[in-house]
Amino acid sequence: MTQEFAREPQPHRSDHQEQRPVGNPDLPIWHKMPEIVETLRDNNRLILVSETGSGKTTQVPQALQAEGFSDNGKIFVVENRVAVAVEVANRIADEMGVEIGREVGYFIVN
């Protein structure tokens, strides 16, 4: 198995960041966000099943980052296609107002 580096996220200083709105609360996943955060605080994994377009892939990582889950590590979203992984990373970075390679990135494994 070979690994290809592709803009892996770099550490950031959350104590110097300005507060910004998180995600899109109009998406269906947001009404479950408190339960998702609580479940992940009590456990180290969670499988989310919801309809396409609900915000599982783009909104949950932003909420977890805002809740401090990335303070001691990284938040990973696993995708099985390279193009999807790149698009998801770009979308999340755009919504967060950050550059790819800082708080948001992607890593491709061949």
C-alpha positions, 0 to 999 in steps of 0.5 A: 500500500502506498500513501500519497501526501495531499494537503494534510491539516496542520496544527492550529492555535484555537486560542487565537482564532476568532469565533465564527458561525459553525455549519449550516443549521438548516440541514437535517443533521443539525437537530441531532447534533447535541446527541451526536456530540454527547455520544462521541464524548462518551464513546470513541466512534459513531456510525451515522446513517442518514439520507444523502444531503443531510449534512453528515459529511460536511456539518458533523466535522465542523460541529466536532471541531467547534466542540473541541474534538480536534484539540487533542487530535484530528477529525477524519471523514473517510471516503472511498473515492479520491474525487469525493475526498478532495471535494469534501475537504474543499467544501468544509474548508470553504464553509469554515472560511479557512484554507486547505492544508491548515485546519482542513485537509485530506490524505489519499491512500492507494 
